[in-house]
């Protein structure tokens, strides 16, 4: 895995270093909605996920995914949407674990 730099969207330093990880995941909004997304990167604090629909900032999600690798085990966690940016009909979304 290649480590990305520690600069955020606005060039500020990030709290946790990012690792490039592309893997499928499933999610369930803590309401009746749900669907699928694709991870872009991961850190101790959260994920960047690409969705095909807008999910409002502040929304709590239940996430299920596996990291690539032979001995991968399913990961189930909760996360909160903290930012979202639309690019050509896709919604790049930053989520923070456990909030």
Residue pairs with C-beta under 8 A, 6 or more apart in sequence:
1 19
1 20
1 21
2 19
2 20
3 17
3 18
3 19
3 20
4 17
4 18
4 19
4 20
4 41
5 18
6 13
6 14
6 17
6 18
7 13
7 14
8 14
9 83
9 85
14 43
15 43
15 45
16 43
16 44
16 45
17 43
18 41
18 42
18 43
18 48
19 41
19 42
19 43
20 40
20 41
21 39
21 40
21 41
21 42
21 67
21 68
22 38
22 39
22 40
23 38
23 39
23 65
23 66
23 67
23 68
24 36
24 37
24 38
24 39
24 65
25 36
25 37
25 38
25 39
25 49
25 63
25 64
25 65
26 34
26 35
26 36
26 63
26 64
26 65
27 34
27 35
27 36
27 37
27 49
27 61
27 62
27 63
27 64
28 34
28 61
28 62
29 55
29 59
29 60
29 61
29 62
30 59
30 60
30 61
30 62
30 78
35 51
35 52
35 53
37 49
37 50
37 51
37 52
37 93
38 49
38 50
39 47
39 48
39 49
39 50
39 65
40 47
40 48
40 49
40 50
40 92
41 47
41 48
42 48
42 67
44 97
45 96
45 97
46 79
46 82
46 94
46 95
46 96
46 97
47 63
47 79
47 94
47 95
47 97
48 92
48 93
48 94
48 95
49 92
49 93
49 95
50 90
50 91
50 92
50 93
51 90
51 91
51 93
52 89
52 90
52 91
53 91
54 84
54 86
54 91
55 61
55 81
55 84
55 91
55 93
56 81
56 84
57 81
57 82
57 83
57 84
58 80
58 81
59 80
59 81
60 78
60 79
60 80
60 81
60 99
61 78
61 79
61 80
61 81
61 95
62 76
62 77
62 78
63 75
63 76
63 77
63 78
63 79
63 95
64 74
64 75
64 76
65 74
65 75
66 72
66 73
66 74
66 75
67 75
77 97
77 98
78 97
78 98
78 99
79 95
79 96
79 97
79 98
79 99
80 95
80 96
80 99
81 93
81 94
81 95
82 94
82 95
82 96
83 93
83 94
84 91
84 92
84 93
84 94
85 91
85 92
85 93
86 92
